[in-house]
Amino acid sequence: MAKSEGSSKPAALLFAGSPAVLATATATRASSGRASSKRKNDDTGDNETNGTAKKLKTETRPARAKPSSGAVGQWTKKGPVEIQLKLVRTSGGEDEYRDAHEKIFRDRMDEYDEDEDYEGYYEAKQDLYAFQDGRLDTDYDDPEMESIQYRSEYHVAVETAEGEDVGHVKFLVADLTDAEFHHFWAVFECHSPAVSRFLSVFAEDDPAYSGFYDGGHSEGPLLKVDVQAAGTKCWSRHEFTAYRKDPLVYILEFVVKDKWQGQGVGSQIYEALSSLEPVRRAKYFFAMPGPLEPMPKSQGVKQWVERGRRIRAFHRQVGFRRVGNSHFFARAVDTKHPSRAIKPGEDAGYVPVGEMPEVKRKATMYAFA
């Protein structure tokens, strides 16, 4: 496993946002099959990255489940080091979505001093009742807030059986069971500029509208043709979004402290995550492994690059395989999935898109291999 470079800080094993991209490609967005939504500006340049997740407007809440084996609140794994996974904090989801909207409507009513004869008060009151009855569609009004109901963030503390801090995991769960096609995009676009880059591997045409796709069942965006055809080709175009009821799990942070590295703890954590209630139905985990901190602009670049390579090597050891030749990796929960038959050393490398000097291309491929 990766180890920190001469630092007393916990070793950051995974960064959900984009690493310092040495070469970027500008994607042309098609309009077919996709509703418009508010998109956040990404001001990151070729040598920097914005990995800060946007904080939700609503309050975070403690886990409501009682700690038990396999429950949301706690999971215990026996191995070389006996660890416990405890859900420390959650945000987003249907409850916070409803609370936030009800607060908006009630605040609007308060602005009019409960003057029932005033048109604004009456409209706010009617909107509140319509929302509570499920008759008000607010998506056109605020796609960012609308997306909250389809995504939840979890912060899981990892401890020993004695309660000693081992590290933590943060992940995003997108539950699109009752969502429409465009909500898939809003969930990731409205989270943060870094996470929104995950969308770069998906085609924007909705197969339900385009009528051209007959390669398999899909209820969401397909992988781009050139992404699926690149690398090891172990991922089909439709499998990640075949069924809306299957949650999409995106790892935001994966941290194991120096003291516990090299003892199989990281592997245990990934095994344990699949048993937590929020992700129990998930068939894939997604990640973009690399250092949490952005690439330094001067000293320390070599150490940062080598650390990132070790982090990706670790994730390959626990079952992650690259999606095409992109920055993103996926881990199939099913051990019989074709990706699991690919040896870590035979996984695809990163291939930058766009024209650049050959020296820079080779350096980029090495840095993010």
Secondary structure in CASP SS format (residue, H / E / C, confidence):
PFRMAT SS
TARGET T0000
AUTHOR 0000-0000-0000
METHOD secondary structure of the structure
MODEL  1
M C 1.00
A C 1.00
K C 1.00
S C 1.00
E C 1.00
G C 1.00
S C 1.00
S C 1.00
K C 1.00
P C 1.00
A E 1.00
A E 1.00
L E 1.00
L E 1.00
F E 1.00
A C 1.00
G C 1.00
S C 1.00
P C 1.00
A C 1.00
V C 1.00
L C 1.00
A C 1.00
T C 1.00
A C 1.00
T C 1.00
A C 1.00
T C 1.00
R C 1.00
A C 1.00
S C 1.00
S C 1.00
G C 1.00
R C 1.00
A C 1.00
S C 1.00
S C 1.00
K C 1.00
R C 1.00
K C 1.00
N C 1.00
D C 1.00
D C 1.00
T C 1.00
G C 1.00
D C 1.00
N C 1.00
E C 1.00
T C 1.00
N C 1.00
G C 1.00
T C 1.00
A C 1.00
K C 1.00
K C 1.00
L C 1.00
K C 1.00
T C 1.00
E C 1.00
T C 1.00
R E 1.00
P C 1.00
A C 1.00
R C 1.00
A C 1.00
K C 1.00
P C 1.00
S C 1.00
S C 1.00
G C 1.00
A C 1.00
V C 1.00
G C 1.00
Q E 1.00
W E 1.00
T E 1.00
K E 1.00
K C 1.00
G C 1.00
P C 1.00
V C 1.00
E C 1.00
I E 1.00
Q E 1.00
L E 1.00
K E 1.00
L E 1.00
V E 1.00
R E 1.00
T E 1.00
S E 1.00
G E 1.00
G C 1.00
E H 1.00
D H 1.00
E H 1.00
Y H 1.00
R H 1.00
D H 1.00
A H 1.00
H H 1.00
E H 1.00
K H 1.00
I H 1.00
F H 1.00
R H 1.00
D H 1.00
R H 1.00
M H 1.00
D H 1.00
E H 1.00
Y C 1.00
D C 1.00
E C 1.00
D C 1.00
E C 1.00
D C 1.00
Y C 1.00
E H 1.00
G H 1.00
Y H 1.00
Y H 1.00
E H 1.00
A H 1.00
K H 1.00
Q H 1.00
D H 1.00
L H 1.00
Y H 1.00
A H 1.00
F H 1.00
Q H 1.00
D C 1.00
G C 1.00
R C 1.00
L C 1.00
D C 1.00
T C 1.00
D C 1.00
Y C 1.00
D C 1.00
D C 1.00
P H 1.00
E H 1.00
M H 1.00
E H 1.00
S H 1.00
I H 1.00
Q C 1.00
Y C 1.00
R E 1.00
S E 1.00
E E 1.00
Y E 1.00
H E 1.00
V E 1.00
A E 1.00
V E 1.00
E E 1.00
T E 1.00
A C 1.00
E C 1.00
G C 1.00
E C 1.00
D E 1.00
V E 1.00
G E 1.00
H E 1.00
V E 1.00
K E 1.00
F E 1.00
L E 1.00
V E 1.00
A E 1.00
D C 1.00
L C 1.00
T C 1.00
D C 1.00
A C 1.00
E C 1.00
F H 1.00
H H 1.00
H H 1.00
F H 1.00
W H 1.00
A H 1.00
V H 1.00
F H 1.00
E H 1.00
C C 1.00
H C 1.00
S C 1.00
P H 1.00
A H 1.00
V H 1.00
S H 1.00
R H 1.00
F H 1.00
L H 1.00
S H 1.00
V H 1.00
F E 1.00
A C 1.00
E C 1.00
D C 1.00
D C 1.00
P H 1.00
A H 1.00
Y H 1.00
S H 1.00
G C 1.00
F C 1.00
Y C 1.00
D C 1.00
G C 1.00
G C 1.00
H C 1.00
S C 1.00
E C 1.00
G C 1.00
P C 1.00
L C 1.00
L E 1.00
K C 1.00
V H 1.00
D H 1.00
V H 1.00
Q H 1.00
A C 1.00
A C 1.00
G C 1.00
T C 1.00
K C 1.00
C C 1.00
W C 1.00
S C 1.00
R C 1.00
H C 1.00
E H 1.00
F H 1.00
T H 1.00
A C 1.00
Y C 1.00
R C 1.00
K C 1.00
D C 1.00
P C 1.00
L E 1.00
V E 1.00
Y E 1.00
I E 1.00
L E 1.00
E E 1.00
F E 1.00
V E 1.00
V E 1.00
K C 1.00
D H 1.00
K H 1.00
W H 1.00
Q C 1.00
G C 1.00
Q C 1.00
G C 1.00
V H 1.00
G H 1.00
S H 1.00
Q H 1.00
I H 1.00
Y H 1.00
E H 1.00
A H 1.00
L H 1.00
S C 1.00
S C 1.00
L C 1.00
E H 1.00
P H 1.00
V H 1.00
R C 1.00
R C 1.00
A C 1.00
K C 1.00
Y E 1.00
F E 1.00
F E 1.00
A E 1.00
M C 1.00
P C 1.00
G C 1.00
P C 1.00
L C 1.00
E C 1.00
P C 1.00
M C 1.00
P C 1.00
K C 1.00
S C 1.00
Q C 1.00
G C 1.00
V H 1.00
K H 1.00
Q H 1.00
W H 1.00
V H 1.00
E H 1.00
R H 1.00
G H 1.00
R H 1.00
R H 1.00
I H 1.00
R H 1.00
A H 1.00
F H 1.00
H H 1.00
R H 1.00
Q H 1.00
V C 1.00
G C 1.00
F E 1.00
R E 1.00
R E 1.00
V C 1.00
G C 1.00
N C 1.00
S C 1.00
H C 1.00
F C 1.00
F E 1.00
A E 1.00
R E 1.00
A E 1.00
V C 1.00
D C 1.00
T C 1.00
K C 1.00
H C 1.00
P H 1.00
S H 1.00
R H 1.00
A H 1.00
I C 1.00
K C 1.00
P H 1.00
G H 1.00
E H 1.00
D C 1.00
A C 1.00
G C 1.00
Y C 1.00
V C 1.00
P C 1.00
V C 1.00
G C 1.00
E C 1.00
M C 1.00
P C 1.00
E H 1.00
V H 1.00
K H 1.00
R H 1.00
K H 1.00
A H 1.00
T H 1.00
M H 1.00
Y H 1.00
A H 1.00
F C 1.00
A C 1.00
END
